[in-house]
Amino acid sequence: MKSSVIVGFLLGFGIILSVIFFKQDPSLYLNWPAMAITLGGTLSAVIIYFSPQAMKNAGKSLIAIFKDKQYSEIYLVDTILDISKQSRKTSYKSLIENESIIEIPFLAKGMNLVADGEDIEHIEEVLIRDSRSITEKNIIAERVFRIAGSFAPMFGMMGTVIGLIAMLYRVKDPAAIPAAMGLALVTTLYGLILAALIFKPLSGKIRDKNNTDTRVREIIIAGIISIRKNENSHKIKEKLLGYLH
């Protein structure tokens, strides 16, 4: 997932920059006041729109895109089946030290509950509650980037209007208007780039990751409950394969 985001950013910015550098004077597209209006205005609007906790969730979800290790559903099923088989040979306390369990925090939490001897209802309640909480936080994070993507073009247009007003007051030579207008339109370009290449794609990536992670946690919950019930591996496998798409 991390690699696809990086490749997407490099490809998108690479195409835009190549067109700018090979076809035009790059300095025509550099305008720091325009960037300040577009980016600063967008961030200000988002801060007003969302609570500090929502902004914090957005930051965590963004970091998770690049930091979290992704596990395939097949890998999870195989891991849970392996845990199920080992649980018949050793204690749960010994199992929770297994590296394949420790590296997946949600699975580790579930197995710790099993090792502590918690009843099935309590384990299911805790894991479902935690899973829903994580899902809801990521939904809010997705909204932060989606809303930012809708604000960016607005502030880009605002910067353009500000530039045009200043231009019309200052320009005395009508022949100079086209060049000045081109400079004013740079702000709109910044807004479109922020929306189309940064905020909207990140919003979609967070949503896609959230959907995948939610399904992964559902598989883990089903597996943990089955292990706690001491179901045989064949039955667990049939149950978990039903979650695969």
C-alpha positions as a Markdown table, in Angstrom:
| # | Residue | x | y | z |
|---|---|---|---|---|
| 1 | Met | 0.0 | 0.0 | 0.0 |
| 2 | Lys | 2.8 | 2.4 | 0.9 |
| 3 | Ser | 4.6 | 1.7 | -2.4 |
| 4 | Ser | 1.4 | 2.4 | -4.5 |
| 5 | Val | 1.0 | 5.8 | -2.8 |
| 6 | Ile | 4.6 | 6.8 | -3.4 |
| 7 | Val | 4.4 | 5.6 | -7.0 |
| 8 | Gly | 1.2 | 7.5 | -7.5 |
| 9 | Phe | 2.6 | 10.7 | -6.1 |
| 10 | Leu | 5.8 | 10.4 | -8.1 |
| 11 | Leu | 3.9 | 9.7 | -11.3 |
| 12 | Gly | 1.4 | 12.5 | -10.8 |
| 13 | Phe | 3.9 | 15.2 | -9.9 |
| 14 | Gly | 6.4 | 13.9 | -12.4 |
| 15 | Ile | 3.9 | 14.4 | -15.3 |
| 16 | Ile | 3.0 | 17.9 | -14.1 |
| 17 | Leu | 6.6 | 19.0 | -13.5 |
| 18 | Ser | 7.8 | 17.5 | -16.8 |
| 19 | Val | 5.1 | 19.5 | -18.7 |
| 20 | Ile | 6.1 | 22.7 | -16.8 |
| 21 | Phe | 9.8 | 22.3 | -17.3 |
| 22 | Phe | 9.9 | 21.2 | -20.9 |
| 23 | Lys | 7.2 | 23.5 | -22.3 |
| 24 | Gln | 7.3 | 26.6 | -20.2 |
| 25 | Asp | 9.5 | 28.8 | -17.9 |
| 26 | Pro | 9.2 | 27.1 | -14.5 |
| 27 | Ser | 9.3 | 30.4 | -12.7 |
| 28 | Leu | 5.9 | 31.3 | -14.2 |
| 29 | Tyr | 4.4 | 28.6 | -11.9 |
| 30 | Leu | 6.1 | 29.6 | -8.7 |
| 31 | Asn | 4.1 | 32.0 | -6.5 |
| 32 | Trp | 4.6 | 31.8 | -2.8 |
| 33 | Pro | 1.8 | 34.2 | -1.8 |
| 34 | Ala | -0.6 | 32.0 | -4.0 |
| 35 | Met | 0.6 | 28.9 | -2.2 |
| 36 | Ala | 0.1 | 30.5 | 1.1 |
| 37 | Ile | -3.5 | 31.5 | 0.3 |
| 38 | Thr | -4.4 | 28.1 | -1.1 |
| 39 | Leu | -2.7 | 25.8 | 1.4 |
| 40 | Gly | -3.0 | 28.1 | 4.4 |
| 41 | Gly | -6.7 | 28.8 | 3.7 |
| 42 | Thr | -7.5 | 25.1 | 3.2 |
| 43 | Leu | -5.8 | 24.1 | 6.4 |
| 44 | Ser | -7.5 | 27.0 | 8.3 |
| 45 | Ala | -10.9 | 25.9 | 7.0 |
| 46 | Val | -10.3 | 22.3 | 8.0 |
| 47 | Ile | -9.2 | 23.3 | 11.5 |
| 48 | Ile | -12.4 | 25.3 | 11.8 |
| 49 | Tyr | -14.5 | 22.5 | 10.4 |
| 50 | Phe | -13.2 | 19.6 | 12.5 |
| 51 | Ser | -12.3 | 19.1 | 16.2 |
| 52 | Pro | -8.7 | 18.7 | 17.4 |
| 53 | Gln | -9.3 | 15.0 | 18.0 |
| 54 | Ala | -10.5 | 14.6 | 14.4 |
| 55 | Met | -7.4 | 16.3 | 13.1 |
| 56 | Lys | -5.3 | 14.0 | 15.3 |
| 57 | Asn | -7.1 | 11.0 | 13.9 |
| 58 | Ala | -6.4 | 12.2 | 10.4 |
| 59 | Gly | -2.7 | 12.5 | 11.2 |
| 60 | Lys | -2.6 | 9.0 | 12.6 |
| 61 | Ser | -4.4 | 7.6 | 9.6 |
| 62 | Leu | -2.0 | 9.3 | 7.2 |
| 63 | Ile | 1.0 | 7.9 | 9.0 |
| 64 | Ala | -0.6 | 4.5 | 9.1 |
| 65 | Ile | -0.8 | 4.5 | 5.3 |
| 66 | Phe | 3.0 | 4.6 | 5.1 |
| 67 | Lys | 3.9 | 2.8 | 8.4 |
| 68 | Asp | 1.4 | -0.1 | 8.9 |
| 69 | Lys | 2.3 | -3.5 | 7.6 |
| 70 | Gln | -0.4 | -5.0 | 5.5 |
| 71 | Tyr | -1.4 | -8.7 | 5.9 |
| 72 | Ser | -3.3 | -10.6 | 3.2 |
| 73 | Glu | -6.5 | -12.3 | 4.3 |
| 74 | Ile | -5.1 | -15.7 | 3.3 |
| 75 | Tyr | -2.0 | -15.1 | 5.5 |
| 76 | Leu | -4.3 | -14.2 | 8.4 |
| 77 | Val | -6.4 | -17.4 | 7.9 |
| 78 | Asp | -3.2 | -19.5 | 7.8 |
| 79 | Thr | -1.9 | -17.8 | 10.9 |
| 80 | Ile | -5.1 | -18.3 | 12.9 |
| 81 | Leu | -5.2 | -22.0 | 11.8 |
| 82 | Asp | -1.6 | -22.4 | 12.9 |
| 83 | Ile | -2.5 | -20.9 | 16.3 |
| 84 | Ser | -5.4 | -23.2 | 16.6 |
| 85 | Lys | -3.3 | -26.3 | 16.0 |
| 86 | Gln | -0.6 | -25.1 | 18.4 |
| 87 | Ser | -3.1 | -24.3 | 21.1 |
| 88 | Arg | -3.8 | -28.1 | 21.3 |
| 89 | Lys | -0.1 | -28.7 | 22.1 |
| 90 | Thr | 0.8 | -25.8 | 24.3 |
| 91 | Ser | -0.7 | -23.2 | 26.6 |
| 92 | Tyr | -2.3 | -20.0 | 25.5 |
| 93 | Lys | 0.3 | -18.1 | 27.6 |
| 94 | Ser | 3.1 | -19.6 | 25.5 |
| 95 | Leu | 1.3 | -18.9 | 22.3 |
| 96 | Ile | 1.0 | -15.1 | 22.8 |
| 97 | Glu | 4.8 | -14.9 | 22.7 |
| 98 | Asn | 4.7 | -16.2 | 19.1 |
| 99 | Glu | 6.2 | -13.6 | 16.7 |
| 100 | Ser | 3.3 | -14.1 | 14.2 |
| 101 | Ile | 0.9 | -13.1 | 16.9 |
| 102 | Ile | 2.9 | -10.2 | 18.4 |
| 103 | Glu | 3.3 | -8.5 | 15.0 |
| 104 | Ile | -0.4 | -8.1 | 14.6 |
| 105 | Pro | -1.6 | -6.0 | 17.5 |
| 106 | Phe | -5.3 | -6.8 | 17.2 |
| 107 | Leu | -4.6 | -10.5 | 17.1 |
| 108 | Ala | -2.3 | -10.2 | 20.0 |
| 109 | Lys | -4.9 | -8.4 | 22.1 |
| 110 | Gly | -7.5 | -11.1 | 21.3 |
| 111 | Met | -5.1 | -13.9 | 22.2 |
| 112 | Asn | -4.2 | -12.1 | 25.5 |
| 113 | Leu | -7.9 | -12.1 | 26.4 |
| 114 | Val | -8.0 | -15.8 | 25.6 |
| 115 | Ala | -4.9 | -16.5 | 27.6 |
| 116 | Asp | -6.4 | -14.6 | 30.6 |
| 117 | Gly | -9.3 | -17.0 | 30.6 |
| 118 | Glu | -11.9 | -14.4 | 29.7 |
| 119 | Asp | -15.3 | -15.8 | 28.7 |
| 120 | Ile | -16.4 | -15.8 | 25.1 |
| 121 | Glu | -19.0 | -13.1 | 25.4 |
| 122 | His | -16.5 | -10.7 | 27.0 |
| 123 | Ile | -13.8 | -11.4 | 24.4 |
| 124 | Glu | -16.3 | -10.8 | 21.6 |
| 125 | Glu | -17.7 | -7.6 | 23.2 |
| 126 | Val | -14.2 | -6.1 | 23.7 |
| 127 | Leu | -12.9 | -6.9 | 20.3 |
| 128 | Ile | -16.0 | -5.8 | 18.4 |
| 129 | Arg | -16.0 | -2.5 | 20.4 |
| 130 | Asp | -12.4 | -1.9 | 19.7 |
| 131 | Ser | -12.8 | -2.7 | 16.0 |
| 132 | Arg | -15.8 | -0.3 | 15.7 |
| 133 | Ser | -13.8 | 2.4 | 17.4 |
| 134 | Ile | -10.9 | 2.1 | 15.0 |
| 135 | Thr | -13.3 | 2.0 | 12.0 |
| 136 | Glu | -15.1 | 5.2 | 13.2 |
| 137 | Lys | -11.8 | 7.0 | 13.7 |
| 138 | Asn | -10.7 | 6.2 | 10.2 |
| 139 | Ile | -14.0 | 7.3 | 8.8 |
| 140 | Ile | -13.5 | 10.7 | 10.4 |
| 141 | Ala | -10.0 | 10.8 | 9.1 |
| 142 | Glu | -11.2 | 10.1 | 5.6 |
| 143 | Arg | -13.7 | 12.9 | 5.9 |
| 144 | Val | -11.0 | 15.4 | 6.9 |
| 145 | Phe | -9.0 | 14.8 | 3.7 |
| 146 | Arg | -12.2 | 14.6 | 1.6 |
| 147 | Ile | -13.4 | 18.0 | 2.9 |
| 148 | Ala | -9.9 | 19.4 | 2.5 |
| 149 | Gly | -10.1 | 18.4 | -1.1 |
| 150 | Ser | -13.3 | 20.3 | -1.5 |
| 151 | Phe | -11.9 | 23.5 | 0.1 |
| 152 | Ala | -8.6 | 23.6 | -1.8 |
| 153 | Pro | -10.1 | 24.6 | -5.2 |
| 154 | Met | -12.3 | 27.2 | -3.5 |
| 155 | Phe | -9.2 | 28.9 | -1.9 |
| 156 | Gly | -7.4 | 28.6 | -5.2 |
| 157 | Met | -10.2 | 30.5 | -6.9 |
| 158 | Met | -10.2 | 33.0 | -4.0 |
| 159 | Gly | -6.5 | 33.7 | -4.6 |
| 160 | Thr | -7.2 | 34.1 | -8.3 |
| 161 | Val | -9.9 | 36.7 | -7.6 |
| 162 | Ile | -7.7 | 38.5 | -5.2 |
| 163 | Gly | -4.9 | 38.6 | -7.8 |
| 164 | Leu | -7.2 | 39.8 | -10.5 |
| 165 | Ile | -8.6 | 42.6 | -8.4 |
| 166 | Ala | -5.1 | 43.8 | -7.6 |
| 167 | Met | -4.1 | 43.4 | -11.2 |
| 168 | Leu | -6.9 | 45.5 | -12.6 |
| 169 | Tyr | -6.2 | 48.3 | -10.2 |
| 170 | Arg | -2.5 | 48.3 | -11.0 |
| 171 | Val | -2.2 | 47.6 | -14.7 |
| 172 | Lys | -2.4 | 50.7 | -16.8 |
| 173 | Asp | -1.3 | 49.1 | -20.0 |
| 174 | Pro | -4.0 | 46.8 | -21.4 |
| 175 | Ala | -1.4 | 44.8 | -23.2 |
| 176 | Ala | 0.0 | 43.7 | -19.9 |
| 177 | Ile | -3.3 | 42.2 | -18.7 |
| 178 | Pro | -2.9 | 38.7 | -20.2 |
| 179 | Ala | 0.5 | 38.2 | -18.5 |
| 180 | Ala | -0.8 | 39.4 | -15.1 |
| 181 | Met | -3.9 | 37.2 | -15.5 |
| 182 | Gly | -1.7 | 34.2 | -16.1 |
| 183 | Leu | 0.0 | 34.8 | -12.8 |
| 184 | Ala | -3.3 | 35.2 | -11.0 |
| 185 | Leu | -4.5 | 31.9 | -12.3 |
| 186 | Val | -1.6 | 30.1 | -10.7 |
| 187 | Thr | -3.5 | 30.1 | -7.5 |
| 188 | Thr | -6.3 | 28.1 | -9.1 |
| 189 | Leu | -3.8 | 25.6 | -10.4 |
| 190 | Tyr | -2.4 | 25.1 | -6.9 |
| 191 | Gly | -5.9 | 24.5 | -5.5 |
| 192 | Leu | -6.6 | 21.9 | -8.2 |
| 193 | Ile | -3.3 | 20.1 | -7.6 |
| 194 | Leu | -3.9 | 20.0 | -3.9 |
| 195 | Ala | -7.4 | 18.6 | -4.4 |
| 196 | Ala | -6.8 | 16.2 | -7.3 |
| 197 | Leu | -3.4 | 14.9 | -6.4 |
| 198 | Ile | -3.1 | 15.1 | -2.7 |
| 199 | Phe | -6.3 | 15.4 | -0.6 |
| 200 | Lys | -8.8 | 13.4 | -2.6 |
| 201 | Pro | -6.4 | 10.5 | -3.4 |
| 202 | Leu | -5.4 | 10.3 | 0.3 |
| 203 | Ser | -9.1 | 10.3 | 1.3 |
| 204 | Gly | -9.7 | 7.4 | -1.0 |
| 205 | Lys | -6.7 | 5.5 | 0.2 |
| 206 | Ile | -7.7 | 5.9 | 3.9 |
| 207 | Arg | -11.2 | 4.7 | 3.0 |
| 208 | Asp | -9.9 | 1.7 | 1.1 |
| 209 | Lys | -7.4 | 0.8 | 3.9 |
| 210 | Asn | -10.2 | 1.2 | 6.5 |
| 211 | Asn | -12.4 | -1.2 | 4.6 |
| 212 | Thr | -9.6 | -3.8 | 4.3 |
| 213 | Asp | -8.6 | -3.4 | 7.9 |
| 214 | Thr | -12.2 | -3.7 | 9.1 |
| 215 | Arg | -12.6 | -7.0 | 7.2 |
| 216 | Val | -9.2 | -8.2 | 8.6 |
| 217 | Arg | -10.4 | -7.5 | 12.1 |
| 218 | Glu | -13.6 | -9.4 | 11.4 |
| 219 | Ile | -11.6 | -12.4 | 10.4 |
| 220 | Ile | -9.4 | -12.1 | 13.6 |
| 221 | Ile | -12.5 | -11.9 | 15.8 |
| 222 | Ala | -14.1 | -14.9 | 14.3 |
| 223 | Gly | -10.8 | -16.8 | 14.6 |
| 224 | Ile | -10.2 | -15.8 | 18.2 |
| 225 | Ile | -13.8 | -16.8 | 19.2 |
| 226 | Ser | -13.4 | -20.2 | 17.5 |
| 227 | Ile | -10.1 | -20.8 | 19.2 |
| 228 | Arg | -11.6 | -19.9 | 22.5 |
| 229 | Lys | -14.5 | -22.4 | 21.8 |
| 230 | Asn | -11.8 | -25.1 | 21.1 |
| 231 | Glu | -13.3 | -25.7 | 17.6 |
| 232 | Asn | -11.2 | -28.0 | 15.4 |
| 233 | Ser | -9.0 | -26.5 | 12.7 |
| 234 | His | -11.2 | -27.8 | 9.8 |
| 235 | Lys | -14.3 | -26.0 | 11.1 |
| 236 | Ile | -12.3 | -22.8 | 11.8 |
| 237 | Lys | -10.9 | -22.9 | 8.2 |
| 238 | Glu | -14.4 | -23.3 | 6.7 |
| 239 | Lys | -15.7 | -20.4 | 8.8 |
| 240 | Leu | -12.8 | -18.0 | 8.0 |
| 241 | Leu | -12.8 | -18.8 | 4.3 |
| 242 | Gly | -16.3 | -17.5 | 4.2 |
| 243 | Tyr | -14.9 | -14.0 | 4.9 |
| 244 | Leu | -12.6 | -14.0 | 1.9 |
| 245 | His | -13.5 | -12.1 | -1.2 |
